[in-house]
Amino acid sequence: MTTQQTSPSALQTVLALLAMLIGSAVLAIAVAYVALENMPCRWFGSAFEGGCGFGALGASAGVALIVFVIAFGCAARLYFRR
């Protein structure tokens, strides 16, 4: 006896994608915040005229973008692979 797999409905797929987007965004924000709080100013030059702050903010935004893309891509791949 074989079991037949049913494909998820369109609503289930949309809700799963929405959950993946929200989860990836929360993870990216958390990682960016931790990175922003822990990166030393010496990585971005001197603290004169806000150079450290702008450098750290840009780096944490870049980290957030990378984490979001990777997390969403992995979650979507796992969801649609089943």
mmCIF file of the N, C-alpha and C atoms, coordinates in Angstrom:
data_MODEL
# 
_entry.id   MODEL 
# 
loop_
_atom_site.group_PDB 
_atom_site.id 
_atom_site.type_symbol 
_atom_site.label_atom_id 
_atom_site.label_alt_id 
_atom_site.label_comp_id 
_atom_site.label_asym_id 
_atom_site.label_entity_id 
_atom_site.label_seq_id 
_atom_site.pdbx_PDB_ins_code 
_atom_site.Cartn_x 
_atom_site.Cartn_y 
_atom_site.Cartn_z 
_atom_site.occupancy 
_atom_site.B_iso_or_equiv 
_atom_site.pdbx_formal_charge 
_atom_site.auth_seq_id 
_atom_site.auth_comp_id 
_atom_site.auth_asym_id 
_atom_site.auth_atom_id 
_atom_site.pdbx_PDB_model_num 
ATOM 1   N N  . MET A 1 1  ? 0.845  -1.166 0.000  1.00 0.00 ? 1  MET A N  1 
ATOM 2   C CA . MET A 1 1  ? 0.000  0.000  0.000  1.00 0.00 ? 1  MET A CA 1 
ATOM 3   C C  . MET A 1 1  ? 0.896  1.238  0.000  1.00 0.00 ? 1  MET A C  1 
ATOM 4   N N  . THR A 1 2  ? 0.678  2.097  -0.928 1.00 0.00 ? 2  THR A N  1 
ATOM 5   C CA . THR A 1 2  ? 1.457  3.333  -0.996 1.00 0.00 ? 2  THR A CA 1 
ATOM 6   C C  . THR A 1 2  ? 0.611  4.488  -0.488 1.00 0.00 ? 2  THR A C  1 
ATOM 7   N N  . THR A 1 3  ? 1.282  5.392  0.149  1.00 0.00 ? 3  THR A N  1 
ATOM 8   C CA . THR A 1 3  ? 0.570  6.584  0.620  1.00 0.00 ? 3  THR A CA 1 
ATOM 9   C C  . THR A 1 3  ? 0.767  7.697  -0.385 1.00 0.00 ? 3  THR A C  1 
ATOM 10  N N  . GLN A 1 4  ? -0.269 8.427  -0.583 1.00 0.00 ? 4  GLN A N  1 
ATOM 11  C CA . GLN A 1 4  ? -0.220 9.512  -1.555 1.00 0.00 ? 4  GLN A CA 1 
ATOM 12  C C  . GLN A 1 4  ? -0.031 10.832 -0.817 1.00 0.00 ? 4  GLN A C  1 
ATOM 13  N N  . GLN A 1 5  ? 0.977  11.590 -1.224 1.00 0.00 ? 5  GLN A N  1 
ATOM 14  C CA . GLN A 1 5  ? 1.216  12.888 -0.607 1.00 0.00 ? 5  GLN A CA 1 
ATOM 15  C C  . GLN A 1 5  ? 0.364  13.933 -1.303 1.00 0.00 ? 5  GLN A C  1 
ATOM 16  N N  . THR A 1 6  ? -0.257 14.755 -0.498 1.00 0.00 ? 6  THR A N  1 
ATOM 17  C CA . THR A 1 6  ? -1.026 15.849 -1.076 1.00 0.00 ? 6  THR A CA 1 
ATOM 18  C C  . THR A 1 6  ? -0.187 17.111 -1.025 1.00 0.00 ? 6  THR A C  1 
ATOM 19  N N  . SER A 1 7  ? -0.289 17.886 -2.055 1.00 0.00 ? 7  SER A N  1 
ATOM 20  C CA . SER A 1 7  ? 0.464  19.135 -2.076 1.00 0.00 ? 7  SER A CA 1 
ATOM 21  C C  . SER A 1 7  ? -0.261 20.165 -1.218 1.00 0.00 ? 7  SER A C  1 
ATOM 22  N N  . PRO A 1 8  ? 0.498  21.072 -0.599 1.00 0.00 ? 8  PRO A N  1 
ATOM 23  C CA . PRO A 1 8  ? -0.139 22.084 0.241  1.00 0.00 ? 8  PRO A CA 1 
ATOM 24  C C  . PRO A 1 8  ? -0.976 23.044 -0.606 1.00 0.00 ? 8  PRO A C  1 
ATOM 25  N N  . SER A 1 9  ? -2.019 23.553 0.014  1.00 0.00 ? 9  SER A N  1 
ATOM 26  C CA . SER A 1 9  ? -2.877 24.490 -0.705 1.00 0.00 ? 9  SER A CA 1 
ATOM 27  C C  . SER A 1 9  ? -2.150 25.814 -0.898 1.00 0.00 ? 9  SER A C  1 
ATOM 28  N N  . ALA A 1 10 ? -2.712 26.659 -1.724 1.00 0.00 ? 10 ALA A N  1 
ATOM 29  C CA . ALA A 1 10 ? -2.097 27.962 -1.990 1.00 0.00 ? 10 ALA A CA 1 
ATOM 30  C C  . ALA A 1 10 ? -2.043 28.804 -0.724 1.00 0.00 ? 10 ALA A C  1 
ATOM 31  N N  . LEU A 1 11 ? -3.082 28.722 0.099  1.00 0.00 ? 11 LEU A N  1 
ATOM 32  C CA . LEU A 1 11 ? -3.104 29.488 1.345  1.00 0.00 ? 11 LEU A CA 1 
ATOM 33  C C  . LEU A 1 11 ? -2.017 29.010 2.295  1.00 0.00 ? 11 LEU A C  1 
ATOM 34  N N  . GLN A 1 12 ? -1.831 27.696 2.391  1.00 0.00 ? 12 GLN A N  1 
ATOM 35  C CA . GLN A 1 12 ? -0.772 27.163 3.244  1.00 0.00 ? 12 GLN A CA 1 
ATOM 36  C C  . GLN A 1 12 ? 0.598  27.608 2.756  1.00 0.00 ? 12 GLN A C  1 
ATOM 37  N N  . THR A 1 13 ? 0.792  27.623 1.461  1.00 0.00 ? 13 THR A N  1 
ATOM 38  C CA . THR A 1 13 ? 2.069  28.051 0.905  1.00 0.00 ? 13 THR A CA 1 
ATOM 39  C C  . THR A 1 13 ? 2.324  29.525 1.179  1.00 0.00 ? 13 THR A C  1 
ATOM 40  N N  . VAL A 1 14 ? 1.312  30.356 1.006  1.00 0.00 ? 14 VAL A N  1 
ATOM 41  C CA . VAL A 1 14 ? 1.464  31.791 1.270  1.00 0.00 ? 14 VAL A CA 1 
ATOM 42  C C  . VAL A 1 14 ? 1.758  32.031 2.746  1.00 0.00 ? 14 VAL A C  1 
ATOM 43  N N  . LEU A 1 15 ? 1.042  31.340 3.625  1.00 0.00 ? 15 LEU A N  1 
ATOM 44  C CA . LEU A 1 15 ? 1.285  31.495 5.057  1.00 0.00 ? 15 LEU A CA 1 
ATOM 45  C C  . LEU A 1 15 ? 2.677  31.003 5.448  1.00 0.00 ? 15 LEU A C  1 
ATOM 46  N N  . ALA A 1 16 ? 3.130  29.919 4.830  1.00 0.00 ? 16 ALA A N  1 
ATOM 47  C CA . ALA A 1 16 ? 4.471  29.422 5.116  1.00 0.00 ? 16 ALA A CA 1 
ATOM 48  C C  . ALA A 1 16 ? 5.530  30.420 4.646  1.00 0.00 ? 16 ALA A C  1 
ATOM 49  N N  . LEU A 1 17 ? 5.342  30.999 3.461  1.00 0.00 ? 17 LEU A N  1 
ATOM 50  C CA . LEU A 1 17 ? 6.287  32.004 2.972  1.00 0.00 ? 17 LEU A CA 1 
ATOM 51  C C  . LEU A 1 17 ? 6.294  33.240 3.858  1.00 0.00 ? 17 LEU A C  1 
ATOM 52  N N  . LEU A 1 18 ? 5.123  33.639 4.326  1.00 0.00 ? 18 LEU A N  1 
ATOM 53  C CA . LEU A 1 18 ? 5.033  34.782 5.235  1.00 0.00 ? 18 LEU A CA 1 
ATOM 54  C C  . LEU A 1 18 ? 5.750  34.488 6.550  1.00 0.00 ? 18 LEU A C  1 
ATOM 55  N N  . ALA A 1 19 ? 5.571  33.291 7.067  1.00 0.00 ? 19 ALA A N  1 
ATOM 56  C CA . ALA A 1 19 ? 6.271  32.903 8.293  1.00 0.00 ? 19 ALA A CA 1 
ATOM 57  C C  . ALA A 1 19 ? 7.781  32.876 8.076  1.00 0.00 ? 19 ALA A C  1 
ATOM 58  N N  . MET A 1 20 ? 8.211  32.399 6.913  1.00 0.00 ? 20 MET A N  1 
ATOM 59  C CA . MET A 1 20 ? 9.645  32.388 6.601  1.00 0.00 ? 20 MET A CA 1 
ATOM 60  C C  . MET A 1 20 ? 10.201 33.802 6.521  1.00 0.00 ? 20 MET A C  1 
ATOM 61  N N  . LEU A 1 21 ? 9.465  34.708 5.888  1.00 0.00 ? 21 LEU A N  1 
ATOM 62  C CA . LEU A 1 21 ? 9.901  36.103 5.793  1.00 0.00 ? 21 LEU A CA 1 
ATOM 63  C C  . LEU A 1 21 ? 10.031 36.740 7.170  1.00 0.00 ? 21 LEU A C  1 
ATOM 64  N N  . ILE A 1 22 ? 9.028  36.549 8.004  1.00 0.00 ? 22 ILE A N  1 
ATOM 65  C CA . ILE A 1 22 ? 9.058  37.145 9.340  1.00 0.00 ? 22 ILE A CA 1 
ATOM 66  C C  . ILE A 1 22 ? 10.168 36.528 10.180 1.00 0.00 ? 22 ILE A C  1 
ATOM 67  N N  . GLY A 1 23 ? 10.295 35.224 10.139 1.00 0.00 ? 23 GLY A N  1 
ATOM 68  C CA . GLY A 1 23 ? 11.356 34.559 10.902 1.00 0.00 ? 23 GLY A CA 1 
ATOM 69  C C  . GLY A 1 23 ? 12.741 34.977 10.452 1.00 0.00 ? 23 GLY A C  1 
ATOM 70  N N  . SER A 1 24 ? 12.942 35.072 9.156  1.00 0.00 ? 24 SER A N  1 
ATOM 71  C CA . SER A 1 24 ? 14.241 35.500 8.630  1.00 0.00 ? 24 SER A CA 1 
ATOM 72  C C  . SER A 1 24 ? 14.543 36.939 9.012  1.00 0.00 ? 24 SER A C  1 
ATOM 73  N N  . ALA A 1 25 ? 13.527 37.795 8.975  1.00 0.00 ? 25 ALA A N  1 
ATOM 74  C CA . ALA A 1 25 ? 13.726 39.199 9.347  1.00 0.00 ? 25 ALA A CA 1 
ATOM 75  C C  . ALA A 1 25 ? 14.069 39.341 10.823 1.00 0.00 ? 25 ALA A C  1 
ATOM 76  N N  . VAL A 1 26 ? 13.384 38.596 11.675 1.00 0.00 ? 26 VAL A N  1 
ATOM 77  C CA . VAL A 1 26 ? 13.678 38.656 13.114 1.00 0.00 ? 26 VAL A CA 1 
ATOM 78  C C  . VAL A 1 26 ? 15.093 38.167 13.388 1.00 0.00 ? 26 VAL A C  1 
ATOM 79  N N  . LEU A 1 27 ? 15.487 37.074 12.750 1.00 0.00 ? 27 LEU A N  1 
ATOM 80  C CA . LEU A 1 27 ? 16.847 36.566 12.921 1.00 0.00 ? 27 LEU A CA 1 
ATOM 81  C C  . LEU A 1 27 ? 17.874 37.578 12.432 1.00 0.00 ? 27 LEU A C  1 
ATOM 82  N N  . ALA A 1 28 ? 17.634 38.183 11.281 1.00 0.00 ? 28 ALA A N  1 
ATOM 83  C CA . ALA A 1 28 ? 18.571 39.163 10.725 1.00 0.00 ? 28 ALA A CA 1 
ATOM 84  C C  . ALA A 1 28 ? 18.693 40.384 11.628 1.00 0.00 ? 28 ALA A C  1 
ATOM 85  N N  . ILE A 1 29 ? 17.581 40.855 12.170 1.00 0.00 ? 29 ILE A N  1 
ATOM 86  C CA . ILE A 1 29 ? 17.620 42.014 13.069 1.00 0.00 ? 29 ILE A CA 1 
ATOM 87  C C  . ILE A 1 29 ? 18.388 41.678 14.336 1.00 0.00 ? 29 ILE A C  1 
ATOM 88  N N  . ALA A 1 30 ? 18.169 40.493 14.881 1.00 0.00 ? 30 ALA A N  1 
ATOM 89  C CA . ALA A 1 30 ? 18.876 40.096 16.100 1.00 0.00 ? 30 ALA A CA 1 
ATOM 90  C C  . ALA A 1 30 ? 20.379 39.994 15.863 1.00 0.00 ? 30 ALA A C  1 
ATOM 91  N N  . VAL A 1 31 ? 20.777 39.383 14.759 1.00 0.00 ? 31 VAL A N  1 
ATOM 92  C CA . VAL A 1 31 ? 22.205 39.255 14.452 1.00 0.00 ? 31 VAL A CA 1 
ATOM 93  C C  . VAL A 1 31 ? 22.828 40.623 14.204 1.00 0.00 ? 31 VAL A C  1 
ATOM 94  N N  . ALA A 1 32 ? 22.128 41.500 13.496 1.00 0.00 ? 32 ALA A N  1 
ATOM 95  C CA . ALA A 1 32 ? 22.654 42.843 13.232 1.00 0.00 ? 32 ALA A CA 1 
ATOM 96  C C  . ALA A 1 32 ? 22.804 43.638 14.520 1.00 0.00 ? 32 ALA A C  1 
ATOM 97  N N  . TYR A 1 33 ? 21.860 43.509 15.429 1.00 0.00 ? 33 TYR A N  1 
ATOM 98  C CA . TYR A 1 33 ? 21.946 44.228 16.702 1.00 0.00 ? 33 TYR A CA 1 
ATOM 99  C C  . TYR A 1 33 ? 23.143 43.744 17.516 1.00 0.00 ? 33 TYR A C  1 
ATOM 100 N N  . VAL A 1 34 ? 23.320 42.436 17.591 1.00 0.00 ? 34 VAL A N  1 
ATOM 101 C CA . VAL A 1 34 ? 24.467 41.888 18.323 1.00 0.00 ? 34 VAL A CA 1 
ATOM 102 C C  . VAL A 1 34 ? 25.768 42.340 17.675 1.00 0.00 ? 34 VAL A C  1 
ATOM 103 N N  . ALA A 1 35 ? 25.818 42.329 16.355 1.00 0.00 ? 35 ALA A N  1 
ATOM 104 C CA . ALA A 1 35 ? 27.025 42.784 15.658 1.00 0.00 ? 35 ALA A CA 1 
ATOM 105 C C  . ALA A 1 35 ? 27.280 44.264 15.919 1.00 0.00 ? 35 ALA A C  1 
ATOM 106 N N  . LEU A 1 36 ? 26.239 45.073 15.883 1.00 0.00 ? 36 LEU A N  1 
ATOM 107 C CA . LEU A 1 36 ? 26.386 46.511 16.101 1.00 0.00 ? 36 LEU A CA 1 
ATOM 108 C C  . LEU A 1 36 ? 26.878 46.810 17.509 1.00 0.00 ? 36 LEU A C  1 
ATOM 109 N N  . GLU A 1 37 ? 26.404 46.068 18.481 1.00 0.00 ? 37 GLU A N  1 
ATOM 110 C CA . GLU A 1 37 ? 26.796 46.304 19.868 1.00 0.00 ? 37 GLU A CA 1 
ATOM 111 C C  . GLU A 1 37 ? 28.203 45.799 20.182 1.00 0.00 ? 37 GLU A C  1 
ATOM 112 N N  . ASN A 1 38 ? 28.705 44.845 19.419 1.00 0.00 ? 38 ASN A N  1 
ATOM 113 C CA . ASN A 1 38 ? 29.967 44.197 19.775 1.00 0.00 ? 38 ASN A CA 1 
ATOM 114 C C  . ASN A 1 38 ? 31.145 44.526 18.872 1.00 0.00 ? 38 ASN A C  1 
ATOM 115 N N  . MET A 1 39 ? 30.934 45.207 17.758 1.00 0.00 ? 39 MET A N  1 
ATOM 116 C CA . MET A 1 39 ? 32.051 45.533 16.871 1.00 0.00 ? 39 MET A CA 1 
ATOM 117 C C  . MET A 1 39 ? 32.851 46.699 17.450 1.00 0.00 ? 39 MET A C  1 
ATOM 118 N N  . PRO A 1 40 ? 34.170 46.535 17.574 1.00 0.00 ? 40 PRO A N  1 
ATOM 119 C CA . PRO A 1 40 ? 34.971 47.643 18.112 1.00 0.00 ? 40 PRO A CA 1 
ATOM 120 C C  . PRO A 1 40 ? 35.194 48.739 17.071 1.00 0.00 ? 40 PRO A C  1 
ATOM 121 N N  . CYS A 1 41 ? 35.380 49.965 17.562 1.00 0.00 ? 41 CYS A N  1 
ATOM 122 C CA . CYS A 1 41 ? 35.577 51.112 16.668 1.00 0.00 ? 41 CYS A CA 1 
ATOM 123 C C  . CYS A 1 41 ? 36.871 51.009 15.865 1.00 0.00 ? 41 CYS A C  1 
ATOM 124 N N  . ARG A 1 42 ? 37.833 50.299 16.380 1.00 0.00 ? 42 ARG A N  1 
ATOM 125 C CA . ARG A 1 42 ? 39.118 50.234 15.665 1.00 0.00 ? 42 ARG A CA 1 
ATOM 126 C C  . ARG A 1 42 ? 38.982 49.534 14.308 1.00 0.00 ? 42 ARG A C  1 
ATOM 127 N N  . TRP A 1 43 ? 37.916 48.781 14.113 1.00 0.00 ? 43 TRP A N  1 
ATOM 128 C CA . TRP A 1 43 ? 37.681 48.147 12.823 1.00 0.00 ? 43 TRP A CA 1 
ATOM 129 C C  . TRP A 1 43 ? 37.309 49.166 11.758 1.00 0.00 ? 43 TRP A C  1 
ATOM 130 N N  . PHE A 1 44 ? 36.862 50.343 12.154 1.00 0.00 ? 44 PHE A N  1 
ATOM 131 C CA . PHE A 1 44 ? 36.355 51.333 11.212 1.00 0.00 ? 44 PHE A CA 1 
ATOM 132 C C  . PHE A 1 44 ? 37.143 52.630 11.235 1.00 0.00 ? 44 PHE A C  1 
ATOM 133 N N  . GLY A 1 45 ? 38.329 52.616 11.754 1.00 0.00 ? 45 GLY A N  1 
ATOM 134 C CA . GLY A 1 45 ? 39.121 53.837 11.838 1.00 0.00 ? 45 GLY A CA 1 
ATOM 135 C C  . GLY A 1 45 ? 38.819 54.582 13.120 1.00 0.00 ? 45 GLY A C  1 
ATOM 136 N N  . SER A 1 46 ? 39.069 55.855 13.119 1.00 0.00 ? 46 SER A N  1 
ATOM 137 C CA . SER A 1 46 ? 38.889 56.638 14.340 1.00 0.00 ? 46 SER A CA 1 
ATOM 138 C C  . SER A 1 46 ? 37.418 56.948 14.573 1.00 0.00 ? 46 SER A C  1 
ATOM 139 N N  . ALA A 1 47 ? 37.129 57.377 15.780 1.00 0.00 ? 47 ALA A N  1 
ATOM 140 C CA . ALA A 1 47 ? 35.766 57.753 16.136 1.00 0.00 ? 47 ALA A CA 1 
ATOM 141 C C  . ALA A 1 47 ? 35.495 59.218 15.804 1.00 0.00 ? 47 ALA A C  1 
ATOM 142 N N  . PHE A 1 48 ? 36.418 59.889 15.124 1.00 0.00 ? 48 PHE A N  1 
ATOM 143 C CA . PHE A 1 48 ? 36.283 61.305 14.806 1.00 0.00 ? 48 PHE A CA 1 
ATOM 144 C C  . PHE A 1 48 ? 35.145 61.522 13.822 1.00 0.00 ? 48 PHE A C  1 
ATOM 145 N N  . GLU A 1 49 ? 34.295 62.492 14.095 1.00 0.00 ? 49 GLU A N  1 
ATOM 146 C CA . GLU A 1 49 ? 33.182 62.896 13.220 1.00 0.00 ? 49 GLU A CA 1 
ATOM 147 C C  . GLU A 1 49 ? 32.235 61.743 12.890 1.00 0.00 ? 49 GLU A C  1 
ATOM 148 N N  . GLY A 1 50 ? 32.074 60.802 13.784 1.00 0.00 ? 50 GLY A N  1 
ATOM 149 C CA . GLY A 1 50 ? 31.096 59.732 13.594 1.00 0.00 ? 50 GLY A CA 1 
ATOM 150 C C  . GLY A 1 50 ? 31.514 58.650 12.624 1.00 0.00 ? 50 GLY A C  1 
ATOM 151 N N  . GLY A 1 51 ? 32.778 58.597 12.254 1.00 0.00 ? 51 GLY A N  1 
ATOM 152 C CA . GLY A 1 51 ? 33.233 57.573 11.316 1.00 0.00 ? 51 GLY A CA 1 
ATOM 153 C C  . GLY A 1 51 ? 32.997 56.171 11.836 1.00 0.00 ? 51 GLY A C  1 
ATOM 154 N N  . CYS A 1 52 ? 33.201 55.994 13.126 1.00 0.00 ? 52 CYS A N  1 
ATOM 155 C CA . CYS A 1 52 ? 32.985 54.679 13.724 1.00 0.00 ? 52 CYS A CA 1 
ATOM 156 C C  . CYS A 1 52 ? 31.508 54.299 13.660 1.00 0.00 ? 52 CYS A C  1 
ATOM 157 N N  . GLY A 1 53 ? 30.643 55.220 14.012 1.00 0.00 ? 53 GLY A N  1 
ATOM 158 C CA . GLY A 1 53 ? 29.209 54.924 14.034 1.00 0.00 ? 53 GLY A CA 1 
ATOM 159 C C  . GLY A 1 53 ? 28.652 54.597 12.664 1.00 0.00 ? 53 GLY A C  1 
ATOM 160 N N  . PHE A 1 54 ? 29.036 55.388 11.664 1.00 0.00 ? 54 PHE A N  1 
ATOM 161 C CA . PHE A 1 54 ? 28.536 55.117 10.313 1.00 0.00 ? 54 PHE A CA 1 
ATOM 162 C C  . PHE A 1 54 ? 29.108 53.816 9.758  1.00 0.00 ? 54 PHE A C  1 
ATOM 163 N N  . GLY A 1 55 ? 30.369 53.550 10.049 1.00 0.00 ? 55 GLY A N  1 
ATOM 164 C CA . GLY A 1 55 ? 30.973 52.298 9.592  1.00 0.00 ? 55 GLY A CA 1 
ATOM 165 C C  . GLY A 1 55 ? 30.326 51.088 10.237 1.00 0.00 ? 55 GLY A C  1 
ATOM 166 N N  . ALA A 1 56 ? 30.104 51.166 11.545 1.00 0.00 ? 56 ALA A N  1 
ATOM 167 C CA . ALA A 1 56 ? 29.474 50.052 12.251 1.00 0.00 ? 56 ALA A CA 1 
ATOM 168 C C  . ALA A 1 56 ? 28.030 49.858 11.798 1.00 0.00 ? 56 ALA A C  1 
ATOM 169 N N  . LEU A 1 57 ? 27.323 50.948 11.571 1.00 0.00 ? 57 LEU A N  1 
ATOM 170 C CA . LEU A 1 57 ? 25.937 50.855 11.109 1.00 0.00 ? 57 LEU A CA 1 
ATOM 171 C C  . LEU A 1 57 ? 25.871 50.223 9.717  1.00 0.00 ? 57 LEU A C  1 
ATOM 172 N N  . GLY A 1 58 ? 26.763 50.639 8.833  1.00 0.00 ? 58 GLY A N  1 
ATOM 173 C CA . GLY A 1 58 ? 26.796 50.051 7.494  1.00 0.00 ? 58 GLY A CA 1 
ATOM 174 C C  . GLY A 1 58 ? 27.158 48.579 7.520  1.00 0.00 ? 58 GLY A C  1 
ATOM 175 N N  . ALA A 1 59 ? 28.121 48.226 8.368  1.00 0.00 ? 59 ALA A N  1 
ATOM 176 C CA . ALA A 1 59 ? 28.520 46.821 8.466  1.00 0.00 ? 59 ALA A CA 1 
ATOM 177 C C  . ALA A 1 59 ? 27.393 45.964 9.026  1.00 0.00 ? 59 ALA A C  1 
ATOM 178 N N  . SER A 1 60 ? 26.700 46.460 10.039 1.00 0.00 ? 60 SER A N  1 
ATOM 179 C CA . SER A 1 60 ? 25.604 45.668 10.603 1.00 0.00 ? 60 SER A CA 1 
ATOM 180 C C  . SER A 1 60 ? 24.434 45.566 9.623  1.00 0.00 ? 60 SER A C  1 
ATOM 181 N N  . ALA A 1 61 ? 24.202 46.593 8.821  1.00 0.00 ? 61 ALA A N  1 
ATOM 182 C CA . ALA A 1 61 ? 23.159 46.510 7.790  1.00 0.00 ? 61 ALA A CA 1 
ATOM 183 C C  . ALA A 1 61 ? 23.533 45.471 6.735  1.00 0.00 ? 61 ALA A C  1 
ATOM 184 N N  . GLY A 1 62 ? 24.805 45.428 6.373  1.00 0.00 ? 62 GLY A N  1 
ATOM 185 C CA . GLY A 1 62 ? 25.264 44.418 5.425  1.00 0.00 ? 62 GLY A CA 1 
ATOM 186 C C  . GLY A 1 62 ? 25.130 43.011 5.976  1.00 0.00 ? 62 GLY A C  1 
ATOM 187 N N  . VAL A 1 63 ? 25.479 42.849 7.251  1.00 0.00 ? 63 VAL A N  1 
ATOM 188 C CA . VAL A 1 63 ? 25.335 41.547 7.903  1.00 0.00 ? 63 VAL A CA 1 
ATOM 189 C C  . VAL A 1 63 ? 23.867 41.137 7.929  1.00 0.00 ? 63 VAL A C  1 
ATOM 190 N N  . ALA A 1 64 ? 22.985 42.083 8.250  1.00 0.00 ? 64 ALA A N  1 
ATOM 191 C CA . ALA A 1 64 ? 21.550 41.778 8.302  1.00 0.00 ? 64 ALA A CA 1 
ATOM 192 C C  . ALA A 1 64 ? 21.033 41.327 6.939  1.00 0.00 ? 64 ALA A C  1 
ATOM 193 N N  . LEU A 1 65 ? 21.455 41.991 5.887  1.00 0.00 ? 65 LEU A N  1 
ATOM 194 C CA . LEU A 1 65 ? 21.014 41.619 4.543  1.00 0.00 ? 65 LEU A CA 1 
ATOM 195 C C  . LEU A 1 65 ? 21.487 40.218 4.172  1.00 0.00 ? 65 LEU A C  1 
ATOM 196 N N  . ILE A 1 66 ? 22.740 39.933 4.459  1.00 0.00 ? 66 ILE A N  1 
ATOM 197 C CA . ILE A 1 66 ? 23.290 38.610 4.137  1.00 0.00 ? 66 ILE A CA 1 
ATOM 198 C C  . ILE A 1 66 ? 22.581 37.520 4.930  1.00 0.00 ? 66 ILE A C  1 
ATOM 199 N N  . VAL A 1 67 ? 22.386 37.749 6.235  1.00 0.00 ? 67 VAL A N  1 
ATOM 200 C CA . VAL A 1 67 ? 21.712 36.757 7.078  1.00 0.00 ? 67 VAL A CA 1 
ATOM 201 C C  . VAL A 1 67 ? 20.274 36.549 6.616  1.00 0.00 ? 67 VAL A C  1 
ATOM 202 N N  . PHE A 1 68 ? 19.577 37.622 6.258  1.00 0.00 ? 68 PHE A N  1 
ATOM 203 C CA . PHE A 1 68 ? 18.192 37.504 5.802  1.00 0.00 ? 68 PHE A CA 1 
ATOM 204 C C  . PHE A 1 68 ? 18.102 36.665 4.532  1.00 0.00 ? 68 PHE A C  1 
ATOM 205 N N  . VAL A 1 69 ? 18.950 36.946 3.571  1.00 0.00 ? 69 VAL A N  1 
ATOM 206 C CA . VAL A 1 69 ? 18.905 36.211 2.297  1.00 0.00 ? 69 VAL A CA 1 
ATOM 207 C C  . VAL A 1 69 ? 19.221 34.736 2.508  1.00 0.00 ? 69 VAL A C  1 
ATOM 208 N N  . ILE A 1 70 ? 20.240 34.445 3.309  1.00 0.00 ? 70 ILE A N  1 
ATOM 209 C CA . ILE A 1 70 ? 20.617 33.049 3.547  1.00 0.00 ? 70 ILE A CA 1 
ATOM 210 C C  . ILE A 1 70 ? 19.524 32.320 4.327  1.00 0.00 ? 70 ILE A C  1 
ATOM 211 N N  . ALA A 1 71 ? 18.997 32.948 5.378  1.00 0.00 ? 71 ALA A N  1 
ATOM 212 C CA . ALA A 1 71 ? 17.969 32.291 6.194  1.00 0.00 ? 71 ALA A CA 1 
ATOM 213 C C  . ALA A 1 71 ? 16.698 32.043 5.393  1.00 0.00 ? 71 ALA A C  1 
ATOM 214 N N  . PHE A 1 72 ? 16.256 33.038 4.623  1.00 0.00 ? 72 PHE A N  1 
ATOM 215 C CA . PHE A 1 72 ? 15.043 32.854 3.827  1.00 0.00 ? 72 PHE A CA 1 
ATOM 216 C C  . PHE A 1 72 ? 15.266 31.814 2.734  1.00 0.00 ? 72 PHE A C  1 
ATOM 217 N N  . GLY A 1 73 ? 16.414 31.858 2.092  1.00 0.00 ? 73 GLY A N  1 
ATOM 218 C CA . GLY A 1 73 ? 16.707 30.877 1.049  1.00 0.00 ? 73 GLY A CA 1 
ATOM 219 C C  . GLY A 1 73 ? 16.738 29.453 1.574  1.00 0.00 ? 73 GLY A C  1 
ATOM 220 N N  . CYS A 1 74 ? 17.356 29.256 2.728  1.00 0.00 ? 74 CYS A N  1 
ATOM 221 C CA . CYS A 1 74 ? 17.408 27.916 3.321  1.00 0.00 ? 74 CYS A CA 1 
ATOM 222 C C  . CYS A 1 74 ? 16.023 27.444 3.747  1.00 0.00 ? 74 CYS A C  1 
ATOM 223 N N  . ALA A 1 75 ? 15.245 28.328 4.359  1.00 0.00 ? 75 ALA A N  1 
ATOM 224 C CA . ALA A 1 75 ? 13.897 27.948 4.796  1.00 0.00 ? 75 ALA A CA 1 
ATOM 225 C C  . ALA A 1 75 ? 13.010 27.612 3.600  1.00 0.00 ? 75 ALA A C  1 
ATOM 226 N N  . ALA A 1 76 ? 13.079 28.406 2.562  1.00 0.00 ? 76 ALA A N  1 
ATOM 227 C CA . ALA A 1 76 ? 12.267 28.143 1.372  1.00 0.00 ? 76 ALA A CA 1 
ATOM 228 C C  . ALA A 1 76 ? 12.697 26.846 0.692  1.00 0.00 ? 76 ALA A C  1 
ATOM 229 N N  . ARG A 1 77 ? 13.983 26.616 0.647  1.00 0.00 ? 77 ARG A N  1 
ATOM 230 C CA . ARG A 1 77 ? 14.477 25.385 0.025  1.00 0.00 ? 77 ARG A CA 1 
ATOM 231 C C  . ARG A 1 77 ? 13.999 24.160 0.802  1.00 0.00 ? 77 ARG A C  1 
ATOM 232 N N  . LEU A 1 78 ? 14.065 24.232 2.130  1.00 0.00 ? 78 LEU A N  1 
ATOM 233 C CA . LEU A 1 78 ? 13.592 23.111 2.936  1.00 0.00 ? 78 LEU A CA 1 
ATOM 234 C C  . LEU A 1 78 ? 12.086 22.911 2.790  1.00 0.00 ? 78 LEU A C  1 
ATOM 235 N N  . TYR A 1 79 ? 11.343 23.995 2.710  1.00 0.00 ? 79 TYR A N  1 
ATOM 236 C CA . TYR A 1 79 ? 9.883  23.888 2.593  1.00 0.00 ? 79 TYR A CA 1 
ATOM 237 C C  . TYR A 1 79 ? 9.473  23.289 1.249  1.00 0.00 ? 79 TYR A C  1 
ATOM 238 N N  . PHE A 1 80 ? 10.047 23.774 0.178  1.00 0.00 ? 80 PHE A N  1 
ATOM 239 C CA . PHE A 1 80 ? 9.623  23.319 -1.144 1.00 0.00 ? 80 PHE A CA 1 
ATOM 240 C C  . PHE A 1 80 ? 10.276 22.009 -1.558 1.00 0.00 ? 80 PHE A C  1 
ATOM 241 N N  . ARG A 1 81 ? 11.240 21.544 -0.803 1.00 0.00 ? 81 ARG A N  1 
ATOM 242 C CA . ARG A 1 81 ? 11.895 20.286 -1.116 1.00 0.00 ? 81 ARG A CA 1 
ATOM 243 C C  . ARG A 1 81 ? 11.033 19.098 -0.692 1.00 0.00 ? 81 ARG A C  1 
ATOM 244 N N  . ARG A 1 82 ? 10.188 19.278 0.287  1.00 0.00 ? 82 ARG A N  1 
ATOM 245 C CA . ARG A 1 82 ? 9.410  18.156 0.833  1.00 0.00 ? 82 ARG A CA 1 
ATOM 246 C C  . ARG A 1 82 ? 8.335  17.667 -0.085 1.00 0.00 ? 82 ARG A C  1 
# 
